[in-house]
Amino acid sequence: MLFYVNALKEKSRVSSLSLVENIGKFQKLRSCARHPNFLNKLKIPQPIAIDLSQQQHKGLAFLYGQGLSQALHLKTWEKFDHFSTYALDPKGTMYLTPMPYISIKEQTFEFQKNIYKLDTNSGNLSVWMTLDEVKAGSNNPYGVIALVYDCTDDTLWVSAIDKTDYRTNRGVIYHIDIKSKKILQRVKGVDALSLALIKSAKGKQLLFGGARENFLYSLDTKTLKVSKLFELPNVHEHIRKIKVRSENVLELQTIPFSYSLIAQTSQGEDRKYYQLKWDGSSVSWELSAK
């Protein structure tokens, strides 16, 4: 399997996949995320949870109060339909990726090429950036799917999986400078269903779960080398969320993803949770169900 890499000042080059790579000890990259300022103005009390589940509220909602039983939800947050993931910056600006949900409407495919922004002060939801090369369609309704914010350089890492079929990875990971909205780098041939940044013994790594495979991968953010880190025992499970719980410990949420709408939006028994721990003494991963 080959991964094609494009970067500024560089036309293209080919990077081969390292089958199993040891990135050594790792920890969570420093977080600088803040909740939007308008929540303070509205005197919404902590704790606050961001709800993109689409179970009770279309689009976006903020849950708060005892048992997170209360919700802040505006009808204007429904205009771009549904969302997949979000990231917050130090100012409380929220960036969101779209998600097709249950049924396809006239504008659904167009929505999948955008990165959305929730203004920290006004709460206004708008299109922040459009990736015109992303082409969701009836055979594969997904486009932009995941993103993560990098506090160290004010950039976004964003993945799109629109061009993939059942035989070939044709997705792209974009590295975008927020201030200029310039695409700094493209990593082609990578279908990333989930993204997370870590600081490892080998430098900053972008972890991602494969959309077509049951693998956990890492992308070296300097060399753009892609490495396979771990393979889940069930071939039908794909990593939808990655969280760094502590040093050398990940929490993985998996779903039976197949580019259909049913698995992605299911909230039932199909979603599974695992702890994945790196053991430096035995130089191996330890997987346990949660």
Sequence and secondary structure as in RCSB ss.txt:
>XXXX:A:sequence
MLFYVNALKEKSRVSSLSLVENIGKFQKLRSCARHPNFLNKLKIPQPIAIDLSQQQHKGLAFLYGQGLSQALHLK
TWEKFDHFSTYALDPKGTMYLTPMPYISIKEQTFEFQKNIYKLDTNSGNLSVWMTLDEVKAGSNNPYGVIALVYD
CTDDTLWVSAIDKTDYRTNRGVIYHIDIKSKKILQRVKGVDALSLALIKSAKGKQLLFGGARENFLYSLDTKTLK
VSKLFELPNVHEHIRKIKVRSENVLELQTIPFSYSLIAQTSQGEDRKYYQLKWDGSSVSWELSAK
>XXXX:A:secstr
 EEEEEETTEEEEEEE BSS    SEEE        HHHHHTT  S  EEE   SSSSS EEEESGGG EEE  G
GGGTT EEEEEEE TT  EEEEEE  SS  TTHHHHTTEEEEE TTT  EEEEEE TT    SS    EEEEEEE
TTTTEEEEEE TT  SS    EEEEEETTT  EEEEEES  EEEEEEEEETTEEEEEEEESSSSEEEEEETTT  
EEEEEE SSTT EEEEEEEEETTEEEEEEE  SSSHHHHH  STT EEEEEEEETTTTEEEEEE 
